[in-house]
Each structure stands twice: as structure tokens, then as C-alpha cells.
Amino acid sequence: MRKIRLVPAAVLLLGLLGAFVRRVELRTAFDEAGLPRRGAAVSIALIMLTVLAVVIAVAVAVAARGYETGEGYRRAFPIRGYLTFAVMALIGIAVIVCAVLLIRADTELLGLTGMARWVFVGFLGLCGFGMTTMAYSAYTLRETSFLQLGSVMPALLYCYWMVACYRENAGNPVLLEYCYSCVAFAAGSLGFFYSAGFAFGRKSLTGTLAMNIISIFLLPVAAADPAPLALKVPLILSAVYVTVNTVNLLSVLKVKEKTEN
């Protein structure tokens, strides 16, 4: 499996291309009434890129069915270099900074007000905390008491984000305006959920690989949708974080040992 450990990085580049295509789509694929143009080439191109990413994700997950990882989060996602650890820890800190900026900024936030807005900002900050905690555990090979709590925070954030996005667009009949964001948040939530399973002793290798690779592609695409910069940055950083995690996971896979009856 080490031969395909760079596939997540290739999918990330594909996601950045998808983000560019999505920006073009938002500018050119809608008519004066705000309705999508039927058969727009740019929309078809983005659909094809999405299908390609899903096919790659399924292929990698199927190829990994004969492999396994060590027990625990630290053995599944080990970080062997200080530079890699520093980058992943800084990603978590940057996400926390984005949450602080949203607290101080008086900008529209997914139509959320009052307590709902504070819950979202809180989840965003805890997501950054969870990323830093997971990176620390993977680098030091220690599963601290904060690992299980921190590992579920990104999944909760993206689940809440998906619900907020759908709620904001519940009355919008133009699905093309928000469908990629909703699907990206769902994929992000499932990807982090499966990864968190390693911290709880309930790992699913194929599910983790499939959803991680899909989210690596979709999160940058979602970042192309209209939103405050403090929301776009966590999406890109999450895609980078999941990319490194998935590369680490693929690097430590070993062939399953056959058990004798």
C-alpha cells in the first residue's frame, strides 16, 4: 500500500482544481434569473471531477481490504517528523484563530443568530483543539485523556455545519448553489468520525480511507462558495490535515496475518 500513499496528495490537487472550476461555475453557469444553465460545460466538468474523486476513494478503500493497522490512534496515524507535527499543530491553532475572529467579527454566519451562532463558533474552536490534540498524540505516540474528546470535535463541527447550511438554504430551490457545500460537510463529518474510531478501539479502515479521500476533494470545492474568509480557511486547512493523516495511515498498513483454524 505504500506505493499509493501519495494518492491523497494527488486528490488534494484535484480538489483545488475542483475549487477553481466551482468558482467559474458560480460566475458563469447561472442566468440572469439566478437559475442554472442546463448543460453548462463547467457544471459537467465539476461533476466529472467529483465522480473521479469518488472512484479513486472507492478503489483505494477496496485495495486496502487485505491490510490492517496497529491498535490505537497513535499506531494508525503516526507522525515521524517534527516538521510534519508542527504543520499539523499549527493547522489546529489556525482554526482556533478563525473561531476567535468570528467572535470579534460582526458578519453574517450561515444565518445563525444567538446561541446557535455561539455553538458553531465553539465547535470551530474545539475542532482546532481536537486537531492539535490528535497531532500531539500521533507524534508522541501517547494517547492522552484528551485524545478521545478531541478526536470527535471535528466530526461534530462538520455535522453541525451541514445542518446549518441546509437550514439556511431550506427554501432555496436552486440546489446547485449549495449542494456541494452540504455534501462536503457530510463527507468531512464522516471522515473525521471514522478517524476518531481508532481512538475508541472501533476502527474501520475502508470507511476511513474512502471518506477521507472524498472529503479531501470536496472540502476545497466547498471553500469556493460565498462565505467569510474565516470559514473558507478552516475548510482548506481541514483538507490539508486529512491529507497528511491519510498519507500516514497508508504508510503504516501491513498485510493481514492469516489466522489458522
Secondary structure, 3 states (H helix, E strand, C coil): CHHHCCHHHHHHHHHHHHHHHHHHHHHHCECCCCCECCCCHHHHHHHHHHHHHHHHHHHHHHHHHHEECCCCHHHHCCCCCHHHHHHHHHHHHHHHHHHHHHHHCCCCCCCCCHHHHHHHHHHHHHHHHHHHHHHHHHHHCCCCCCHHHHHHHHHHHHHHHHHHHHHHCCCCCCHHHCHHHHHHHHHHHHHHHHHHHHHHCCCCHHHHHHHHHHHHHHHHHHHCCCCCHHHHHHHHHHHHHHHHHHHHHHHCCEECCCCCC
